Amino acid sequence: MIDYIRNFETVLNGYYPTASDIRLNSPKRNMMRLLSGLRYKMNFYRFPMEIKLLQRIWKYRQPEIQGF
């Protein structure tokens, strides 16, 4: 259940990325939103490796965890 919630959170953060992260420009947001949107609309949250990979490559910062 914990893994399901964490995976859901990853997909949700990809679908609705924070607006205050200045490193994420429009094409990066759109790419994450596209990949996450497919999973979000199909209710498929298991193993979101492509979203985690993009967040790691682009150094996505989550304000609720890391702050600014």
N, C-alpha and C positions, 0 to 999 in steps of 0.2 A: 504494500500500500504506500509506503514511503517513497519507493522508487517511482511509482505511478504519479504521485504528487510532484516530485522533482522533475520528472519528464514533462508533465503538463506545464509546470512553471517555465521550463526552458522553451517550449513551443509558444506559450503565451508571451514571453519576453521577446521572442523573435517576431511574433505577429504584431505586437504593440511595443516597439522599441522606444526607449526613453528619448524625449525630445531635447533633453539638456546635455546629451553627450555630443560635443562638437566634432569629435573625430568621425562620427557616422554621417557621411554625406548622403544625399538623396539616392544615388544608385545603390549604395550599400544597404540602406534601409529598405529599398524596394526589393532587392535580392533576398534579404532575410524574410521580408514579409511574404514574398512569393512562396518560398520553401515552407515557411511555417503555416501559411494559409492553406496549403494543400493538406497538411496534417491536421490542422485545426478544424477544417470543414468536414473532414472524413472521420473525425474523432479517433485518430491513430496517433497515440502519444508514446508508444514504445520505441526505445532506442533512437532518439533524435540526434544521431551522430553528426549529420551534415550541419545542423544548426549550431551545435556545440563547437564544431570545427571553425565555422565562420566567426562565431563569437570569440574564439581564442585567437584566430588570425588577426581579426580587426580590433582586438583588445577592448571588447565591449564592456563597459562599466555599468553595473547595476546600482543605481543610487540607494536602493533600500538596503543593500549589503555594504557597499564600499563608500558611499558618500562622494562628495566632490571637493 
